[in-house]
Protein backbone atom coordinates (compact mmCIF):
# COMPACT_ATOMS: atom_id res chain seq x y z
CA UNK A 1 0.00 0.00 0.00
CA UNK A 2 2.73 2.47 0.96
CA UNK A 3 4.70 1.97 -2.31
CA UNK A 4 1.53 2.30 -4.37
CA UNK A 5 0.56 5.51 -2.56
CA UNK A 6 4.05 6.96 -3.07
CA UNK A 7 3.85 6.14 -6.78
CA UNK A 8 0.42 7.77 -7.09
CA UNK A 9 1.57 10.95 -5.32
CA UNK A 10 4.62 11.24 -7.56
CA UNK A 11 2.57 10.69 -10.71
CA UNK A 12 0.06 13.30 -9.52
CA UNK A 13 2.84 15.85 -8.99
CA UNK A 14 4.25 15.08 -12.41
CA UNK A 15 0.79 15.48 -13.94
CA UNK A 16 0.44 18.87 -12.26
CA UNK A 17 3.57 20.05 -14.05
CA UNK A 18 2.34 18.58 -17.35
CA UNK A 19 -0.86 20.60 -17.02
CA UNK A 20 1.22 23.74 -16.43
CA UNK A 21 3.66 23.09 -19.30
CA UNK A 22 2.73 20.46 -21.88
CA UNK A 23 6.34 19.97 -23.07
CA UNK A 24 7.32 18.85 -19.60
CA UNK A 25 5.07 15.77 -19.52
CA UNK A 26 7.00 13.89 -22.16
CA UNK A 27 10.28 15.35 -20.93
CA UNK A 28 9.79 14.11 -17.36
CA UNK A 29 8.92 10.62 -18.59
CA UNK A 30 11.95 10.51 -20.87
CA UNK A 31 14.30 11.80 -18.15
CA UNK A 32 12.88 9.23 -15.72
CA UNK A 33 13.42 6.37 -18.19
CA UNK A 34 16.92 7.52 -19.15
CA UNK A 35 17.83 8.01 -15.48
CA UNK A 36 16.68 4.48 -14.69
CA UNK A 37 18.62 3.04 -17.65
CA UNK A 38 21.78 4.97 -16.78
CA UNK A 39 21.55 4.03 -13.09
CA UNK A 40 21.24 0.37 -14.08
CA UNK A 41 24.20 0.66 -16.51
CA UNK A 42 26.24 2.31 -13.73
CA UNK A 43 25.63 -0.70 -11.48
CA UNK A 44 23.44 0.97 -8.86
CA UNK A 45 21.27 -1.06 -6.51
CA UNK A 46 17.59 -1.73 -7.22
CA UNK A 47 16.64 0.90 -4.61
CA UNK A 48 18.97 3.49 -6.15
CA UNK A 49 17.67 2.74 -9.65
CA UNK A 50 14.13 3.38 -8.38
CA UNK A 51 15.22 6.66 -6.76
CA UNK A 52 16.90 7.70 -10.03
CA UNK A 53 13.65 6.99 -11.90
CA UNK A 54 11.46 9.00 -9.53
CA UNK A 55 14.01 11.81 -9.31
CA UNK A 56 13.88 12.03 -13.09
CA UNK A 57 10.10 12.11 -12.99
CA UNK A 58 10.07 15.00 -10.47
CA UNK A 59 13.23 16.92 -11.37
CA UNK A 60 11.33 19.87 -12.88
CA UNK A 61 8.35 20.02 -10.49
CA UNK A 62 9.54 23.45 -9.29
CA UNK A 63 8.75 24.82 -12.74
CA UNK A 64 5.08 24.94 -11.76
CA UNK A 65 5.99 28.26 -10.10
CA UNK A 66 7.40 29.72 -13.32
CA UNK A 67 5.03 31.45 -15.75
CA UNK A 68 4.39 29.48 -18.93
CA UNK A 69 5.38 32.59 -20.90
CA UNK A 70 8.93 32.17 -19.58
CA UNK A 71 9.02 28.38 -20.02
CA UNK A 72 7.94 28.63 -23.65
CA UNK A 73 9.71 31.85 -24.59
CA UNK A 74 10.92 31.85 -28.18
CA UNK A 75 13.92 34.13 -27.61
CA UNK A 76 16.67 34.81 -25.09
CA UNK A 77 15.69 35.05 -21.43
CA UNK A 78 16.22 38.26 -19.50
CA UNK A 79 18.42 38.13 -16.38
CA UNK A 80 15.30 38.13 -14.20
CA UNK A 81 13.69 35.32 -16.20
CA UNK A 82 16.86 33.22 -16.03
CA UNK A 83 17.05 33.87 -12.27
CA UNK A 84 13.51 32.48 -11.92
CA UNK A 85 14.36 29.44 -14.04
CA UNK A 86 17.38 28.77 -11.81
CA UNK A 87 15.12 28.70 -8.72
CA UNK A 88 13.11 25.66 -9.85
CA UNK A 89 15.39 23.04 -8.20
CA UNK A 90 15.09 24.85 -4.86
CA UNK A 91 11.31 25.14 -5.18
CA UNK A 92 11.08 21.44 -5.98
CA UNK A 93 13.26 20.63 -2.97
CA UNK A 94 11.06 22.73 -0.68
CA UNK A 95 7.94 20.98 -1.99
CA UNK A 96 9.34 17.47 -1.42
CA UNK A 97 11.76 17.68 1.53
CA UNK A 98 9.30 17.25 4.40
CA UNK A 99 7.95 13.95 3.10
CA UNK A 100 9.64 10.95 4.73
CA UNK A 101 9.12 9.03 1.47
CA UNK A 102 10.42 11.78 -0.82
CA UNK A 103 13.22 13.45 1.16
CA UNK A 104 15.99 11.56 -0.69
CA UNK A 105 14.40 12.43 -4.01
CA UNK A 106 14.16 16.06 -2.86
CA UNK A 107 17.95 16.15 -2.38
CA UNK A 108 18.60 14.63 -5.81
CA UNK A 109 16.19 17.01 -7.52
CA UNK A 110 17.80 19.99 -5.76
CA UNK A 111 21.18 19.22 -7.29
CA UNK A 112 20.27 18.14 -10.83
CA UNK A 113 21.67 21.39 -12.31
CA UNK A 114 25.01 21.20 -10.51
CA UNK A 115 28.00 20.77 -12.82
CA UNK A 116 31.09 18.65 -12.30
CA UNK A 117 33.34 21.75 -12.51
CA UNK A 118 31.32 23.70 -9.91
CA UNK A 119 29.68 26.14 -12.31
CA UNK A 120 26.15 24.80 -11.79
CA UNK A 121 23.39 25.78 -9.40
CA UNK A 122 22.04 26.20 -6.76
CA UNK A 123 25.06 25.39 -4.56
CA UNK A 124 28.00 25.27 -7.01
CA UNK A 125 28.90 21.76 -5.85
CA UNK A 126 31.88 20.13 -7.56
CA UNK A 127 32.75 16.57 -8.52
CA UNK A 128 31.70 13.92 -6.06
CA UNK A 129 30.04 16.51 -3.81
CA UNK A 130 27.14 16.17 -6.26
CA UNK A 131 24.97 13.17 -5.34
CA UNK A 132 25.40 10.40 -7.91
CA UNK A 133 21.67 10.24 -8.63
CA UNK A 134 21.65 14.00 -9.28
CA UNK A 135 24.51 13.48 -11.73
CA UNK A 136 22.51 10.76 -13.48
CA UNK A 137 19.41 12.96 -13.75
CA UNK A 138 21.60 15.81 -15.04
CA UNK A 139 22.89 13.78 -18.00
CA UNK A 140 19.42 12.37 -18.74
CA UNK A 141 17.91 15.87 -18.57
CA UNK A 142 20.57 17.35 -20.85
CA UNK A 143 20.22 14.51 -23.36
CA UNK A 144 16.45 14.80 -23.59
CA UNK A 145 16.61 18.61 -23.79
CA UNK A 146 19.13 18.41 -26.64
CA UNK A 147 17.26 15.74 -28.61
CA UNK A 148 13.80 17.31 -28.26
CA UNK A 149 12.30 20.34 -29.97
CA UNK A 150 12.16 23.40 -27.76
CA UNK A 151 10.33 26.71 -28.18
CA UNK A 152 13.66 28.38 -28.95
CA UNK A 153 15.30 25.71 -31.19
CA UNK A 154 14.85 22.46 -33.08
CA UNK A 155 16.08 19.15 -31.68
CA UNK A 156 19.72 18.26 -32.26
CA UNK A 157 20.57 15.05 -34.08
CA UNK A 158 21.63 12.13 -31.88
CA UNK A 159 25.13 12.43 -33.34
CA UNK A 160 25.37 16.12 -32.36
CA UNK A 161 23.90 15.44 -28.90
CA UNK A 162 26.47 12.66 -28.28
CA UNK A 163 29.19 15.08 -29.36
CA UNK A 164 27.97 17.73 -26.88
CA UNK A 165 27.75 15.22 -24.03
CA UNK A 166 31.31 14.13 -24.81
CA UNK A 167 32.57 17.75 -24.98
CA UNK A 168 31.11 18.36 -21.50
CA UNK A 169 32.83 15.31 -19.98
CA UNK A 170 34.65 16.60 -16.88
CA UNK A 171 33.02 20.04 -17.18
CA UNK A 172 29.27 19.62 -16.84
CA UNK A 173 29.27 15.87 -16.28
CA UNK A 174 31.26 13.28 -14.32
CA UNK A 175 33.93 11.75 -16.59
CA UNK A 176 33.07 8.23 -15.44
CA UNK A 177 29.31 8.69 -15.76
CA UNK A 178 29.74 10.31 -19.17
CA UNK A 179 31.62 7.21 -20.31
CA UNK A 180 28.91 4.93 -18.92
CA UNK A 181 26.27 6.99 -20.73
CA UNK A 182 28.13 7.04 -24.04
CA UNK A 183 28.87 3.29 -23.86
CA UNK A 184 25.39 2.15 -22.82
CA UNK A 185 22.70 4.62 -23.83
CA UNK A 186 22.09 4.72 -27.55
N, C-alpha and C positions, 0 to 999 in steps of 0.2 A: 504493500500500500504506500509506504513512504517513498520508494523509488518512483512509483507511478505518479504520485502527487508532485514530486520534484520535477519530473519530466513535463507534466502538464503546466506547471507554473512557468518553466523556462520557455516552453512553446508559446504560451500566452504573451509573455514579455516580447518574444521575437515577433509575434503577430502584431503587437502594438506598434513596433517600429516599422513593420511592413505597411501598416495602414498610414503611418506618417510619411513614409518615403518608399514608394513602390520598388525602386531599384534595390533597396536594402534587403527585401525578402529573399530574392535569389542569391544575393551576395552573401548573406548570413549562412544560408544553407551550403553554398559552395565552400565558404571558409571553414565551416564546421566539418564538412567531409574531407577537405584537404588537410585540416589540422589532425583529424583522426588518422588519416593515411600516413602522414608524416610522422606522427607520434609512434605509430606501429613500426614504420620503417626504421625509426631511431631506437627501437628496442625498449620502449617504455612499458610499464606494467599495464594490465587491463584497467585498473583504476585511473592511472594517469592518462591513458588513451581516452577514457570516458570524459575526464576533466578537460582534455584538449578539445574534444568534440563540443562540449557544452560552452566552453570559453569562446570557441569560434562562433557558436550560435548567438552568443550574447555580447560579443566584443564591441558592437556599435550601439548598444541600447541607449547610451547617453545622448545619441543624436536625436532622440525624441524631443530634446529641449532646444534644438537648433531649428530655426525657421526653414521650411521647405525651400523658400526662395534662395537661401544660402546653399543648401545641399544640392540644388539643381542649377546653380548659377552657370551660365554659359561662358563667362569670361573670368579674368583674374579676380581673386578675392581681395578685399581691402584688408588692411592690418587688423581692424576690428573684427571682421568676418573670420579671418584666419585664427584670431585669438579665441573666438567662440568655438570654432571647429576643434581646436586643440584642447578644449575643456571636456570634450565628450568622454574620454576615458575616466576622468575624475568623477563626472556625474554618474557614470555607470557604476563605478566603485561605490559611491555613496548610496546608490539604490540597492545594491546587492550585499554590502558588507555586514549588515546586521542579521542576516539569515544564517543560521548554523549550517544549513545545507549548501549555501552558495558563497560562503566567505572565502573559500579557496579560489573559486572562479572569479570572485570580485578582485582579488589580488592579480590574477593573470590578465584580466580585462584591463585593469588599471595600467599595466605596463606593456600593452601590445604595440605602442608606438615608440618605445625605447629603441635606441640603435646601439649596435655593438660598440661603436666608437664614442658613445656618450652624447651624441648630438640630438638624441630624441627627446620625447616628453612623456610624462610631466616631470620626472625626477632626474633626468640626464644620467640614468644608470649606465654603467659600462660593462661589457663582457659578461662574465658569469654572475654579476650582480643581478642581471635580468633573469627572472624565473624562466626555466626552460620551456614551460608551456606557453608563456608569453612570447618567447622567441619563435616557437612553432606557429602560433597564431599570426605573428607579424609576417612571416614568410608567406603563409597561406593568404593573408589579407592582401599583401602586395601583389602576389601572383594573380589573384582574382581581379583586383583593381586594374592591373595592366592588361589582362586578356578579356576584359569586358568593355562594352561601350559605356562612356560617361557623357554627361551633359556637355563637357568641355573638350572631348576628344573621342576619336574612334578607338576601338580595341587594337592593341598591338598584336602582331602575329606571335605564335608560340615561340618561334625562333628568336624574335626580338625580345620577348619577355624573358626567355632563358638567358639571353645575353645580358640583360639588365640585372637579373638576379646574380649572375656570375660576377659582374662588375662591382656589385655591392657586397661581395664576400669580404668579411673583415671590416667593413665600414658600417653598413646598415644591419647586416646579418652575421651570425656566428659562422666562422669558417667551416667548422665541422658540420653544423646543421645545413649549411648551404650545400655542402658536398652530398649529404644524405638526400636532400631534396632533389638535386640535379641527377643523382644516380637512380632514384626510385620513383619520382613523380613525373610521369610523362603522359 
